[in-house]
């Protein structure tokens, strides 16, 4: 029985990502990325290439240092007109991101389901290797010199009593397996101060949750969508478990 997690109408989601990693049957190149782009351009008209850059330092016999830089095309990034959706079709998989304003899990998965058959037809993956769900949440803090993180987080930073109790930044990262589901859950919490107009938004706490599982299944296996639902449940467990009831009720 699934935990009764409430629906949040004002979820603090800065970015929600669903990703499918694959093994391909053949090398892919620019023609494949262009083919994918053209098939979905009506909904995602903005496109740009995704490239990797590798730098290799070589030391000569006479203390000469040479920098060998290589680049390569690894994918295509597509955006919708409103800037709410980002699609990355790469040689190792497909990722769909929803930016603010966040709507729903159902909408995110529906977009992935729409694009997945197109990716399979163009890139011809032989198997799915990894599934991932990542939600980056930003919790805005009041304009107050005194920030009580214990009223916000259930497991925030603990400062030794002998040290000053004021802090300006912190980062914690916890990784743990969920057995027997085969899910690895990573929860990162950090306090980021407001920096000029970039933070527009005052200081904020970032709650970054990543749920992933590795297994080899075929691209048309319906189990893939069931596993994504399992990852979503793990993500929800981490979200509501990390925030105090007072905090998450503010997003109802």
C-alpha positions in Angstrom: 0.0 0.0 0.0 1.4 3.4 -1.0 2.0 6.0 1.7 -0.7 8.7 1.6 1.5 11.5 0.5 -0.6 14.7 -0.1 -0.8 16.6 -3.3 1.0 19.9 -3.2 -0.5 22.7 -5.3 2.5 24.9 -4.6 5.3 22.4 -4.8 8.8 24.2 -4.5 10.2 22.3 -7.5 12.9 24.2 -9.4 13.5 21.3 -11.8 12.0 17.8 -12.1 13.9 15.3 -14.3 13.1 11.8 -15.5 15.9 9.9 -17.3 16.3 6.7 -19.1 19.8 5.4 -19.8 20.3 2.9 -22.6 22.7 0.7 -24.6 22.6 1.4 -28.3 22.8 -1.2 -31.1 25.1 1.0 -33.2 27.1 4.2 -33.1 25.0 7.4 -33.6 25.9 10.7 -35.1 24.6 14.1 -36.2 22.1 12.7 -38.6 20.4 10.7 -35.8 20.2 13.8 -33.5 18.8 15.9 -36.4 16.3 13.2 -37.2 15.0 13.2 -33.6 15.0 17.0 -33.5 12.9 17.2 -36.7 10.3 14.6 -35.5 9.5 16.7 -32.4 10.2 20.2 -33.5 6.5 21.3 -33.5 6.4 21.0 -29.7 10.1 21.7 -29.0 11.3 24.2 -31.7 14.4 25.4 -30.0 17.5 23.2 -30.5 21.1 23.2 -29.6 23.9 20.6 -29.8 25.3 18.9 -26.7 29.0 18.4 -27.0 31.7 17.1 -24.7 35.1 18.7 -24.3 38.1 16.7 -23.1 41.5 18.2 -22.3 44.7 16.1 -22.1 47.9 17.5 -20.8 51.1 16.1 -22.3 54.5 16.7 -20.7 57.5 16.8 -23.1 61.1 15.8 -22.3 62.2 19.4 -22.1 59.5 20.5 -19.6 57.2 21.5 -22.5 53.5 21.1 -21.6 51.1 20.5 -24.4 47.3 20.7 -24.1 45.4 18.4 -26.4 41.7 19.4 -26.6 39.1 17.2 -28.3 35.4 17.6 -28.7 32.5 15.5 -29.9 28.8 15.6 -30.5 26.9 13.5 -27.9 23.3 14.8 -28.1 20.8 17.4 -28.8 18.9 19.7 -26.3 15.4 20.8 -27.2 13.3 23.5 -25.5 9.7 24.4 -25.8 8.6 28.0 -26.6 7.6 28.9 -23.1 10.9 27.6 -21.5 9.1 25.1 -19.3 10.3 21.9 -20.8 13.8 20.7 -21.7 14.5 17.4 -23.6 18.0 15.9 -23.9 18.3 13.1 -26.5 21.8 11.7 -26.1 23.9 8.8 -27.2 23.4 7.2 -23.8 19.7 8.0 -23.2 16.8 10.3 -23.0 16.0 12.9 -20.3 12.9 15.1 -19.9 12.9 18.1 -17.5 10.1 20.2 -16.2 11.0 23.7 -15.0 8.8 26.2 -13.1 5.9 26.4 -12.9 5.8 22.7 -12.0 2.5 20.9 -12.8 2.4 17.2 -11.9 4.2 13.9 -12.1 1.5 12.6 -14.5 2.4 15.5 -16.9 6.1 14.8 -16.7 5.7 11.1 -17.4 3.2 11.7 -20.2 5.8 13.8 -22.0 8.4 11.1 -21.5 5.9 8.5 -22.9 5.3 10.7 -25.9 9.0 11.1 -26.7 10.2 7.6 -25.8 8.9 5.8 -29.0 10.5 8.5 -31.1 13.8 8.0 -29.4 13.6 4.2 -29.8 12.8 4.5 -33.5 15.6 6.9 -34.2 18.4 5.5 -32.0 17.5 1.8 -31.8 18.5 1.0 -28.3 18.9 -2.7 -27.4 18.3 -2.3 -23.7 17.5 0.0 -20.9 20.2 0.1 -18.2 19.2 2.7 -15.7 16.2 4.7 -14.7 16.4 7.9 -12.7 14.1 10.5 -11.1 15.5 13.7 -9.7 13.7 16.6 -8.1 15.5 19.8 -7.1 13.5 21.8 -4.6 14.2 25.4 -3.5 12.8 26.4 -0.1 12.8 30.2 0.2 13.7 31.6 3.6 12.3 34.8 5.2 14.4 38.0 5.2 15.5 37.4 8.8 19.0 37.2 10.3 17.9 34.3 12.5 17.1 31.2 10.5 15.8 28.3 12.4 16.6 25.3 10.2 15.2 22.9 12.7 11.7 24.3 12.0 12.2 23.6 8.3 14.2 20.4 8.1 13.8 17.2 10.1 17.5 16.4 9.8 19.3 19.7 9.3 22.9 20.5 10.3 23.9 20.0 13.9 26.4 22.5 15.3 28.5 21.6 18.3 27.3 23.6 21.3 30.8 25.1 21.8 30.7 26.7 18.4 28.8 29.8 17.2 25.3 28.8 16.3 25.0 31.2 13.3 25.8 29.7 9.9 25.8 31.1 6.3 26.1 27.9 4.3 26.0 24.1 4.8 25.9 21.0 2.6 24.9 17.4 3.6 24.7 14.5 1.2 23.3 11.1 2.2 23.2 8.0 -0.1 21.5 4.8 0.9 20.0 1.7 -0.7 16.3 0.8 -0.5 16.2 -2.9 -0.3 14.7 -5.1 -1.7 13.6 -2.6 -4.4 17.1 -2.1 -5.8 16.7 1.7 -5.6 19.6 4.0 -4.6 18.3 7.2 -3.0 20.5 10.3 -2.7 19.4 13.3 -0.6 21.4 16.5 -0.7 20.5 19.5 1.5 22.3 22.8 1.3 21.8 26.4 2.4 22.6 28.9 -0.4 22.8 32.6 0.5 21.2 35.3 -1.6 23.9 36.7 -4.0 22.8 40.0 -5.6 20.0 39.7 -8.1 20.9 36.1 -9.0 19.1 34.8 -5.9 16.2 37.3 -6.5 14.6 35.2 -4.2 16.5 35.6 -0.9 18.5 32.9 0.8 17.1 29.4 0.3 17.5 25.8 1.2 18.0 23.3 -1.6 16.6 19.9 -1.2 17.9 17.8 -4.1 16.5 14.2 -4.3 17.7 11.6 -6.7 16.2 8.1 -6.9 17.7 5.6 -9.4 17.8 2.0 -10.2 20.0 -0.1 -12.5 18.6 -3.1 -14.3 18.7 -4.5 -17.8 15.3 -4.6 -19.6 14.1 -4.2 -23.1 13.0 -0.8 -24.4 9.4 -2.0 -24.8 9.1 -3.7 -21.4 6.1 -2.2 -19.4 8.0 -2.8 -16.2 10.0 0.3 -17.0 7.0 2.5 -16.2 6.2 0.6 -13.1 9.8 1.1 -11.9 9.6 4.8 -12.6 6.5 4.9 -10.3 8.6 3.1 -7.6 11.2 5.8 -8.0 8.6 8.5 -7.6 7.4 6.9 -4.3 11.0 6.8 -3.1 11.4 10.5 -4.0 8.2 11.4 -2.1 9.3 9.4 0.9 12.5 11.4 1.0 10.8 14.8 0.4 8.2 14.5 3.1 10.6 12.8 5.4 13.1 15.6 5.1 10.7 18.5 5.8 8.8 19.2 9.0 5.0 19.0 8.8 4.8 22.7 9.3 7.0 23.2 6.2 5.4 20.9 3.7 1.9 22.0 4.8 2.8 25.4 3.5 2.9 24.0 0.0 -0.6 22.5 0.0 
